[in-house]
């Protein structure tokens, strides 16, 4: 019989430091906020995120120091993204697959 896990149990069991995880949502819509909060609460580190577009959950995870690398399909908000400074300061590696984040310095990409 299948066992249903709490969010805390799921993050503890399946998301380890250094894991590669995909996050859904599109900019400000359908961001997985509860799991982002739990990842931050548990202090996970060096995550490699795969995201379609940046949003609040990606922003929070970067700001909390949980992310080592981001691979993004659509970074169309350009320089207005609130986490550009954090990317530069934290050493988070950023790879924009469509080349939309023109304002990030080359060493942050």
TIZAKE-363359 format. One line per 10 residues: number of its first residue (from 1); their letters; for each residue x, y, z of C-alpha. Coordinates in pm, whole numbers, plus 50000, padded with zeros to 5 digits. Each point is the difference from the previous one (the first is absolute). Layout:
N
NUM> a> X:Y:Z ~ ...
***
This chain:
109
1> xxxxxxxxxx> 50000:50000:50000 ~ 50129:50346:49913 ~ 50104:50226:50284 ~ 49924:50370:49992 ~ 50288:50216:50126 ~ 49980:50338:50162 ~ 50183:50278:49820 ~ 50267:49995:50272 ~ 50051:49624:49955 ~ 50011:50029:49620
11> xxxxxxxxxx> 50268:50272:50005 ~ 50203:49813:50264 ~ 49978:49674:49806 ~ 50043:50113:49641 ~ 50184:50334:49993 ~ 50359:49972:50116 ~ 50275:50263:49983 ~ 50126:50019:49642 ~ 49684:49852:49845 ~ 49875:50099:49656
21> xxxxxxxxxx> 49634:50106:50019 ~ 49747:50144:49757 ~ 49758:50271:50110 ~ 49680:50081:49813 ~ 49803:50318:49960 ~ 50031:50294:49764 ~ 50132:50329:50141 ~ 49739:50087:50266 ~ 49751:49718:49931 ~ 49991:49656:50161
31> xxxxxxxxxx> 50327:50021:50189 ~ 50051:49709:50243 ~ 50033:50225:50304 ~ 49936:49742:50273 ~ 50283:49773:49886 ~ 50231:50300:49955 ~ 49929:50107:50359 ~ 50068:49646:50125 ~ 50328:49971:49804 ~ 50110:50330:50155
41> xxxxxxxxxx> 49883:49896:50349 ~ 50205:49680:49977 ~ 50304:50194:49881 ~ 50065:49803:49681 ~ 50310:50120:49810 ~ 50169:49983:49659 ~ 49680:49918:49811 ~ 50000:50000:49621 ~ 49664:50142:49885 ~ 49835:49945:49664
51> xxxxxxxxxx> 49725:50256:49949 ~ 49786:50110:49709 ~ 49998:50362:50117 ~ 50104:50182:50311 ~ 49745:50067:50269 ~ 49962:50049:50373 ~ 50107:49647:50094 ~ 50321:50022:49795 ~ 50067:50346:50142 ~ 49952:49881:50359
61> xxxxxxxxxx> 50220:49693:49959 ~ 50282:50209:49851 ~ 49963:50268:50266 ~ 50012:49738:50277 ~ 50328:49862:49865 ~ 49856:49662:49901 ~ 50094:50013:49631 ~ 50333:49938:49831 ~ 49881:50003:49638 ~ 49686:50096:49804
71> xxxxxxxxxx> 49910:49884:49650 ~ 49713:50205:49864 ~ 49802:49985:49676 ~ 49851:50350:50015 ~ 50163:50283:50193 ~ 49803:50274:49828 ~ 49964:50244:50290 ~ 50358:50114:49946 ~ 50155:50244:50244 ~ 49687:50044:50213
81> xxxxxxxxxx> 50055:49660:50164 ~ 50048:50063:50372 ~ 50266:49730:50040 ~ 50264:50129:49756 ~ 50206:50139:50288 ~ 49973:49672:50189 ~ 50117:49805:49694 ~ 50306:50222:49976 ~ 50080:49988:50373 ~ 49932:49630:50062
91> xxxxxxxxxx> 50182:49857:49701 ~ 49684:49827:49876 ~ 50056:49884:49642 ~ 49729:50102:49756 ~ 49930:49855:49656 ~ 49723:50162:49799 ~ 49911:49771:49710 ~ 49834:50279:49797 ~ 50246:50280:50073 ~ 49746:50239:50149
101> xxxxxxxxx> 50194:50113:50308 ~ 50218:50245:49813 ~ 50076:50216:50302 ~ 50177:49736:50210 ~ 50377:50034:49991 ~ 50183:49730:49806 ~ 50158:49849:50311 ~ 49654:49927:50148 ~ 49890:49793:49701
***
